[in-house]
Amino acid sequence: MVLRGKSNRLRIIGGEWRGRIVEFIDSPQLRPTKDLVRETLFNWLQPRLPGSICLDAFAGSGALGFEAASRGAAEVVMLDAAAAVVRQLQSQQAALKAVQVKLLQERAENYLRQSADTFDIVFLDPPFESDLSAHCCALLVEQRLLRPGASVYLEARRAEGLPELPPQLTWLRQKQSGDVAYGLAQYEGSL
């Protein structure tokens, strides 16, 4: 595991662990959500976060999952396929004493195909090179993993734009920051 100084650190910006530093490994696949984008996203989500059940399907640095837990989520399932990433996330989980966080070494698509869990909030921030956002949105709907009114956050490269959503998901908000496009969708279906 390689840590690379300040560039491999991020600050939790709100809630119980506000100001705490989370470290993550050096990997070209990891692209933590910027502070400004996280601030905007969690302002959008704040009324829904306390007591919510969340899924961070591409945990990576842990920025979104740990931020949700810090701000009152009852449970946060964090997934990552890379063993080294999961080990680092476990280290950060222990340092924060984040008992509401459940870490799994699992590919998001596999988890979504077999999970019986349902979620209030889902974070989909896959590596930009993958084409997993639209596929994961479809799986969330097909597998009935979203609770009525659930929120789904998506992040993509600005040049490519946000993916087309299944009809049961509608955009509530969309923004851009630097080379990133991001948005929040709401699930209009039922369980």
N, C-alpha and C positions, 0 to 999 in steps of 0.2 A: 504494500500500500504506500503510495507516494502522496504526501501533502506538500504543497508548494507555497507556503507563506500566506500573505494577505489575500492573494487572488483566489485562494481556496477556502475562504471564510465568508460567511454572511451573518447578518444580524437579524434576529427576530425583532419585528418592528412593533408588535403590540401584544397585549394580554399579559398573562402570568409571567412569561419568560421574556418580556420586553427588554431589549438591549443585550440579551445573551447571545453569544457567538456560537454558530454551528460550523464545524469544519467538514469538508468533503474532499474526496480523493481527486487526484489529477487524472482526468479522463477527457478525451475529446468529445465524448458523448454527453458529458454533463454541461448543462447550460442553465444555471440557476435563474429563476425569474427575478428580474431587477426589482430593487426596492420600490421604485415609483409605481411599477405595474402591480406589485403585491399590495401596496398601500391602497391603490384604486380598487383592486379586486376585493380586498377584505373590507373596505368601506361598503361595497355593493352587498357583500354577504353578511355583514355584521348582524342584522336582525334575525338571520336564519341560523347562525353558528351555534349559539348556546344549546347544548343538548343534542346536537345533530350527529348523525352517523355519516362519516366521510370516507371516500376512497381516493387515495393519491396513486393513480395507476402507473405512473412513471416517476417514482419518488426521487431518484437521482441524488441531488444535494440535500433533499429533505425540506427545502424552503417552504413549499406549500403545505405539506402534511404537518410539520412541526408548528408552523404559524397557525393552522386551524386548531390544533390541540391547545396551543397557548391561549387562544381566544375563546375557549369554552366548548369545543366539540367533545361529545361524550365518548366517541370512539373514532379513531382514524386508522384505517387499514392502508399500509404503505407497501407498494410492490416495487420490486426491481429485479431484473433477470441476472444481474452481475453479482457474483458472490462477494467480491471485494467491496462493492458499493453497499451491500446489505450489512456486511461486517462493520463498516464505518457508521452506517445509520444506527446500528445496535449500540455502538460506542456512544454516539450522541444521545440516543434514547436513555441510556443509563445515566449519563451526566445530567440530563434534564429531569430524571426520575419521571419519565413520561409513561405512566402506567396505562393511559388510555390509547397508546399507540401499539398497533399490532404490525410487526414487520414480516413480510414473506418474500422469499426468493422465488419469484414466479414471473413468467412472461404475462403481461397484461391480457393478451388475447386468450391465453389458456385459462387464466383465472376467471375471466368474464364468461367463458363457455361453460364452466362447471360450478360457479358460485351459487349458493342459495341465499346469500345475503342481499339485502336491499339498502339503498343509500339515499340520503337527503341531499348530499353534495358530492360531486365527482370532479376531480381535477384531471384533465387530459392534456399533458404537456410532453408528448413523445419527442424523441430526437427529430429534428427538422428533416433529416434525410429519409426517415421512414415515411410511410404513407398510412400511419395508423390511426389518426384522429377520426376520420370518417368511419373506418372499419370498427373502431371501439364504440363510437356513438351507436352504430347499428346494432352491435352486440348488446349494449346496455338496454336498448329498447326490445330487441328480440328475446332476450333472456329474462326480461321483466325485472331488472335489477334496480330500477328507479322508483322511488316512492312518489305518490302524486304531488306535483308541484316541485319536484327535485330540481336543483340547479346543477348545470354542467358547465365547467370552465374549460375553454380551449385556447391554446396558444399555438401560433404558427409563424413561419417566416413571412414577413410583410409582402414580399414580392409574389408569393404564392397565394396569399390570402387564407382566410378561414375556410374550412371545408363546408360542403353542402350538408345540411342536417336531414335526418329522417323527419317525416311529417309530424311526428309526435313531439319534436323538439322545436322551439321557436326562439329566435334571438331576442334577448331583453336589452342587451347592451353590447356594443362593439367599439373598440378603440385601437389606436396604434401608438407605438412608442419606439422610436429608432427603427430598427429593422424587424420589429415584432408586431404582429397583429394579434389581438386577443379579444375574447368576448365571453359573455355569460348567456347561456341558453336555459330555458325552463322546459321541463317535461309536462306535457299536457295530457298524458294518458293516465291510466289507472294501473293498479297492481294486478 
